[in-house]
Amino acid sequence: MIPGYVESMTSLRSILTFNMKAQRHILGITQAQLAERVNTSTNYIALIESEKKFPTPEMLERIAAALEIDAPALFSTKSYPLPEAGTLAELQEKVLSDLHEVIAHRFRKFEREYPQIQIHPKPQ
């Protein structure tokens, strides 16, 4: 963690998003996996983590439970040590894996919501 980074954040949204991302990283889970644990959409988790949405108190409790922390910890400015740093290649692989998972999830959701649109025509 960058020393003083969390302490320099001023908005509750930025503290919440930083702590959610950090705890997801510590647990090694994706936005999609967190969404599944919380019983919400990956898109909603992404909107929270991009500071575009702010969850209700009930949702905050569900998120905290899914992240295996107490709800007040979501707003803590205490610095937590990050797990051992990996190589750049490992980070790139993780980012690409997360991105692939999010795209696949959204693609499946699109197919469910718009079955009349065939992106990949079925072979005849």
Secondary structure, 3 states (H helix, E strand, C coil): CCCCHHHHCCCHHHHHHHHHHHHHHHHCCCHHHHHHHHCCCHHHHHHHHCCCCCCCHHHHHHHHHHCCCCHHHHHCCCCCCCCCCCCHHHHHHHHHHHHHHHHHHHHHHHHHHCCCCCCCCCCC
